[in-house]
Amino acid sequence: MNSQVGVDVSKAKLDAALLNEQGKYRTKVFPNTASGCAALFGWLVEHVQGGVSQVHVCMEATGTYHELLACSLHDQGVLVSVANPMKVKRFIEVEGTRNKTDSADARSLARFCRMTRPEAWEAPSRAVRELQALVARLDTLQQIRQGELNRLDVAHSAVQPSLQEMIDVLTQSIKEVQRRIRQTIDDDPDLQKRDGLLQSIPGIGERTVAQLLARIGRPERFKSIKELAAFASVSPLIRQSGTSLNKHHGTHAQGHRELKKALYFPAIVASRCNPIVAAFSQRLRAQNKPKKVVVVACMHKLLAIVFGVLRSGKPFDPSLVSAAGA
């Protein structure tokens, strides 16, 4: 690759830095919208010698904010890498970069891309992208409906009819999105197969299955459960040095917050009805572990079972899970 591009992604904008063969930068800011992604691609076509086949674009994993640009560029044939934010942070620290701005971060990402040659990002299939959009929409509708229900409980009688009307509309919209989620899964053979595998795991219901299918995507893109746990932000954060520092700070902040949230209640249910997770939970409670620690550990355990079932292509079997030590 002759040129590397670093893109600092935020909710509203994309700060791009193009690093050419001569070590010179060209920078520009684009809105983080479909039209902004198209404009960024046009900018690459205009300024990259040899065409977009000679460019490598690198961005950090930023929850869901990077997904629009990554998919857009990937579909246009651009080599895209989505880097672990912690690796990029360590790279910047080693470089000794002092300035902390979006533009400076974009330049650092371009240098990171040139120096480390991160692996190519695997784009989700069209069906998974559609499922992701529908699952995100369902979450939004359910949050709005719950807010209206909470207001209805304390509202003046003058506004109760209006609130109830809105609740009814939202309820119908939720049912329609749920129907489309089911149809999207049923219409795609790969999603349908993985849906059946996840449904076999005690503690995981239909709503959680859709969230897992949307947010994990193809399980093969994760080399190990450790990698998936980091992606889901359920890896423990430990700071330890000598005898003066030995602290546990919950879980790493980097990762997919929505996936982590999707695992919370299923892990609590699984700690009661899933034989593997239940035994694990009882063992931790017997050691007087704090409740929060137990729940997060059960989330990790449940995710390990999910990973094992998806990678093996076999339904949940407690004896096989026990033997594998998930």
NUSEVO-624355 format. One record per residue (C-alpha): residue number from 1; x, y, z. Coordinates in Angstrom, 2 decimals. Example, Ala and Ser with C-alpha at 12.3 -4.5 7.8 and 13.67 -1.06 7.14 Angstrom:
resi, u, v, w
1, 12.30, -4.50, 7.80
2, 13.67, -1.06, 7.14
//
This chain:
resi, u, v, w
1, 0.00, 0.00, 0.00
2, 1.38, 3.39, -1.03
3, -0.78, 5.51, 1.29
4, -2.28, 5.11, 4.72
5, -5.29, 6.98, 6.04
6, -6.15, 7.46, 9.68
7, -9.73, 8.43, 10.52
8, -10.65, 9.69, 13.97
9, -14.34, 8.83, 14.28
10, -16.83, 10.61, 16.50
11, -20.61, 10.70, 16.54
12, -20.83, 13.82, 14.39
13, -17.70, 13.91, 12.24
14, -14.81, 12.08, 10.62
15, -11.31, 13.59, 10.85
16, -9.25, 12.03, 8.05
17, -5.47, 12.21, 7.59
18, -3.89, 10.86, 4.40
19, -0.20, 9.92, 4.75
20, 1.47, 9.62, 1.35
21, 4.71, 7.94, 0.24
22, 6.73, 11.07, 0.94
23, 5.53, 11.20, 4.56
24, 3.34, 14.24, 3.93
25, -0.18, 14.63, 5.31
26, -3.37, 15.83, 3.70
27, -6.29, 16.29, 6.10
28, -9.99, 16.98, 5.84
29, -13.11, 16.73, 8.03
30, -16.34, 15.06, 6.88
31, -19.72, 14.59, 8.58
32, -20.33, 11.09, 9.95
33, -23.26, 10.49, 7.60
34, -23.83, 8.45, 4.46
35, -23.11, 11.51, 2.30
36, -20.03, 12.28, 4.38
37, -18.69, 8.74, 3.88
38, -19.29, 9.08, 0.12
39, -17.46, 12.41, 0.12
40, -14.51, 10.87, 2.00
41, -14.29, 8.10, -0.60
42, -14.32, 10.70, -3.39
43, -11.54, 12.57, -1.59
44, -9.46, 9.38, -1.56
45, -10.07, 8.79, -5.26
46, -8.91, 12.32, -5.98
47, -5.75, 12.33, -3.88
48, -4.41, 8.75, -3.74
49, -1.96, 7.95, -6.51
50, -2.76, 4.64, -8.17
51, -6.38, 4.65, -7.01
52, -8.10, 3.37, -3.88
53, -6.53, -0.08, -4.33
54, -3.33, 1.54, -3.04
55, -4.76, 2.88, 0.21
56, -5.15, 1.35, 3.66
57, -7.67, 3.05, 5.97
58, -7.45, 2.60, 9.72
59, -9.89, 3.70, 12.40
60, -10.53, 2.77, 16.02
61, -13.41, 0.61, 17.22
62, -15.82, 3.20, 18.64
63, -18.92, 1.28, 19.62
64, -21.16, 1.76, 16.59
65, -19.95, 5.14, 15.32
66, -17.29, 3.68, 13.02
67, -19.53, 1.07, 11.39
68, -21.11, 3.33, 8.74
69, -17.74, 4.46, 7.37
70, -16.12, 1.02, 7.62
71, -18.96, -0.64, 5.69
72, -19.12, 2.16, 3.13
73, -15.40, 2.01, 2.32
74, -15.30, -1.79, 2.40
75, -18.13, -1.96, -0.14
76, -16.12, 0.34, -2.40
77, -13.15, -2.06, -2.35
78, -10.99, -0.14, 0.14
79, -8.80, -2.06, 2.59
80, -10.14, -1.16, 6.04
81, -8.77, -1.97, 9.50
82, -10.64, -1.37, 12.76
83, -8.00, -1.17, 15.49
84, -8.23, -1.85, 19.20
85, -8.25, 1.60, 20.89
86, -5.87, 0.37, 23.59
87, -3.24, -0.64, 21.00
88, -3.52, 2.76, 19.33
89, -3.23, 4.51, 22.71
90, -0.06, 2.56, 23.54
91, 1.38, 3.39, 20.12
92, 0.76, 7.12, 20.68
93, 2.35, 6.92, 24.13
94, 5.47, 5.24, 22.71
95, 5.69, 7.93, 20.04
96, 5.55, 10.60, 22.73
97, 2.84, 12.57, 20.95
98, 1.77, 15.42, 23.21
99, -1.10, 17.07, 21.38
100, -4.50, 15.49, 21.89
101, -6.83, 16.70, 19.14
102, -9.02, 14.91, 16.63
103, -6.68, 15.95, 13.81
104, -3.61, 14.77, 15.73
105, -5.30, 11.46, 16.51
106, -6.08, 10.95, 12.81
107, -2.39, 11.50, 11.96
108, -1.37, 9.06, 14.68
109, -3.78, 6.46, 13.28
110, -2.21, 6.88, 9.82
111, 1.27, 6.30, 11.30
112, -0.05, 3.37, 13.34
113, -1.43, 1.88, 10.13
114, 1.91, 2.32, 8.31
115, 4.02, 0.91, 11.14
116, 1.89, -2.03, 12.32
117, -0.06, -3.04, 9.19
118, -3.19, -4.07, 11.14
119, -5.24, -6.92, 9.76
120, -8.15, -6.29, 7.43
121, -11.56, -5.75, 8.95
122, -14.28, -8.22, 8.03
123, -17.51, -6.49, 7.06
124, -20.80, -8.00, 8.24
125, -23.07, -9.50, 5.61
126, -25.98, -7.53, 4.21
127, -28.40, -9.58, 6.31
128, -26.43, -8.89, 9.49
129, -26.32, -5.17, 8.71
130, -30.09, -5.16, 8.28
131, -30.46, -7.06, 11.54
132, -28.18, -4.58, 13.31
133, -30.31, -1.66, 12.14
134, -33.53, -3.37, 13.20
135, -32.20, -4.38, 16.63
136, -30.99, -0.83, 17.26
137, -34.38, 0.53, 16.20
138, -36.18, -1.91, 18.48
139, -34.08, -0.80, 21.46
140, -34.91, 2.85, 20.73
141, -38.65, 2.22, 20.39
142, -38.77, 0.20, 23.60
143, -36.92, 2.91, 25.52
144, -39.33, 5.59, 24.25
145, -42.36, 3.43, 25.07
146, -41.08, 2.78, 28.60
147, -40.60, 6.52, 29.09
148, -44.19, 7.19, 28.02
149, -45.46, 4.42, 30.34
150, -43.57, 5.99, 33.25
151, -45.11, 9.39, 32.46
152, -48.59, 7.87, 32.18
153, -48.44, 6.69, 35.78
154, -48.12, 10.24, 37.12
155, -49.67, 12.30, 34.31
156, -52.60, 14.65, 34.67
157, -55.84, 13.28, 33.31
158, -55.78, 15.97, 30.61
159, -52.75, 14.43, 28.91
160, -53.36, 10.75, 29.63
161, -55.28, 10.13, 26.36
162, -52.40, 11.62, 24.36
163, -49.88, 9.49, 26.21
164, -51.95, 6.35, 25.73
165, -52.31, 7.08, 22.01
166, -48.54, 7.40, 21.68
167, -48.01, 4.18, 23.66
168, -50.38, 2.33, 21.33
169, -48.54, 3.62, 18.25
170, -45.18, 2.64, 19.72
171, -46.50, -0.80, 20.65
172, -47.56, -1.42, 17.06
173, -44.22, -0.15, 15.75
174, -42.39, -2.48, 18.14
175, -44.42, -5.46, 16.93
176, -43.64, -4.58, 13.31
177, -39.89, -4.29, 13.96
178, -39.95, -7.59, 15.87
179, -41.70, -9.19, 12.89
180, -39.04, -7.85, 10.51
181, -36.25, -9.08, 12.79
182, -37.76, -12.56, 12.74
183, -38.17, -12.43, 8.98
184, -34.59, -11.23, 8.45
185, -33.27, -14.16, 10.47
186, -35.54, -16.71, 8.80
187, -34.68, -15.48, 5.29
188, -30.92, -15.90, 5.75
189, -29.69, -19.53, 6.04
190, -26.59, -18.58, 8.05
191, -28.52, -16.46, 10.55
192, -31.23, -19.11, 10.78
193, -28.68, -21.79, 11.64
194, -27.00, -19.66, 14.32
195, -30.41, -18.68, 15.68
196, -31.21, -22.35, 16.30
197, -27.86, -22.88, 18.04
198, -28.32, -19.92, 20.38
199, -31.92, -20.87, 21.17
200, -30.57, -24.15, 22.60
201, -28.69, -22.33, 25.40
202, -30.71, -22.06, 28.65
203, -31.01, -18.44, 29.76
204, -31.00, -16.94, 26.27
205, -34.36, -15.87, 24.86
206, -35.45, -14.75, 21.41
207, -34.72, -11.06, 22.02
208, -31.19, -11.78, 23.25
209, -30.59, -14.12, 20.30
210, -31.32, -11.28, 17.86
211, -28.99, -8.96, 19.77
212, -26.18, -11.54, 19.79
213, -26.58, -12.32, 16.10
214, -26.51, -8.62, 15.25
215, -23.59, -7.61, 17.44
216, -21.30, -10.62, 17.23
217, -21.76, -11.26, 13.51
218, -19.69, -14.15, 12.20
219, -18.03, -15.80, 15.23
220, -15.08, -16.85, 13.05
221, -13.79, -13.27, 13.07
222, -12.83, -13.77, 16.73
223, -9.80, -16.01, 17.24
224, -10.64, -16.81, 20.86
225, -13.14, -16.20, 23.63
226, -10.61, -13.76, 25.10
227, -10.91, -11.65, 21.96
228, -14.71, -11.79, 21.99
229, -14.84, -10.96, 25.72
230, -12.69, -7.88, 25.11
231, -14.99, -6.89, 22.24
232, -18.01, -7.27, 24.54
233, -16.29, -5.31, 27.33
234, -16.61, -8.10, 29.88
235, -12.86, -8.63, 30.36
236, -11.69, -7.74, 33.89
237, -9.54, -4.62, 34.26
238, -6.65, -5.30, 36.64
239, -3.91, -2.90, 37.67
240, -1.06, -4.63, 39.45
241, 2.55, -3.57, 40.02
242, 4.91, -4.83, 42.71
243, 3.42, -4.80, 46.20
244, 1.99, -1.28, 46.19
245, -0.64, -1.64, 43.46
246, -3.16, -4.43, 43.23
247, -6.56, -3.20, 42.15
248, -9.48, -4.57, 40.18
249, -11.43, -1.89, 38.35
250, -14.41, -3.79, 36.98
251, -14.24, -4.30, 33.22
252, -12.42, -2.55, 30.41
253, -14.29, 0.51, 29.19
254, -13.40, -0.16, 25.56
255, -15.76, -2.52, 23.82
256, -19.29, -2.85, 22.55
257, -21.47, -1.44, 25.31
258, -24.71, -2.63, 23.73
259, -23.44, -6.22, 23.58
260, -22.38, -6.02, 27.21
261, -25.81, -4.67, 28.17
262, -27.50, -7.44, 26.19
263, -25.70, -10.06, 28.31
264, -26.64, -8.66, 31.72
265, -30.14, -10.02, 32.36
266, -29.56, -13.29, 30.43
267, -26.57, -13.95, 32.70
268, -28.77, -13.49, 35.78
269, -31.38, -15.86, 34.33
270, -28.69, -18.35, 33.29
271, -27.25, -18.34, 36.82
272, -30.54, -19.97, 37.84
273, -31.51, -22.21, 34.90
274, -28.29, -22.95, 32.98
275, -26.47, -25.85, 34.72
276, -23.00, -24.61, 33.75
277, -23.53, -20.96, 34.67
278, -25.51, -21.87, 37.80
279, -22.72, -24.09, 39.15
280, -20.18, -21.39, 38.35
281, -22.27, -18.73, 40.10
282, -22.72, -20.88, 43.21
283, -18.99, -21.49, 43.39
284, -18.24, -17.76, 43.27
285, -20.90, -16.92, 45.86
286, -19.45, -19.59, 48.15
287, -16.17, -17.68, 47.92
288, -18.02, -14.53, 49.10
289, -17.42, -12.70, 45.85
290, -19.35, -9.40, 45.54
291, -22.66, -9.65, 43.70
292, -21.50, -7.43, 40.86
293, -18.36, -9.50, 40.37
294, -20.46, -12.66, 40.20
295, -22.81, -11.19, 37.60
296, -19.97, -10.00, 35.35
297, -18.23, -13.36, 35.69
298, -21.48, -15.09, 34.69
299, -21.76, -12.77, 31.70
300, -18.27, -13.86, 30.65
301, -19.15, -17.52, 31.22
302, -22.37, -17.24, 29.22
303, -20.52, -15.50, 26.39
304, -17.96, -18.33, 26.39
305, -20.80, -20.82, 25.98
306, -22.24, -18.74, 23.14
307, -18.86, -18.65, 21.45
308, -18.34, -22.38, 21.84
309, -21.77, -23.25, 20.47
310, -21.40, -20.93, 17.48
311, -17.87, -22.04, 16.63
312, -18.63, -25.75, 16.98
313, -21.95, -25.55, 15.14
314, -23.46, -27.90, 17.75
315, -26.40, -27.17, 20.11
316, -25.73, -26.60, 23.80
317, -24.68, -29.75, 25.64
318, -23.66, -29.36, 29.34
319, -21.33, -32.35, 29.16
320, -19.45, -30.93, 26.18
321, -19.22, -27.49, 27.76
322, -17.86, -28.99, 30.98
323, -15.26, -30.98, 29.08
324, -14.16, -27.89, 27.15
325, -13.91, -25.87, 30.36
326, -15.86, -22.90, 28.99
//
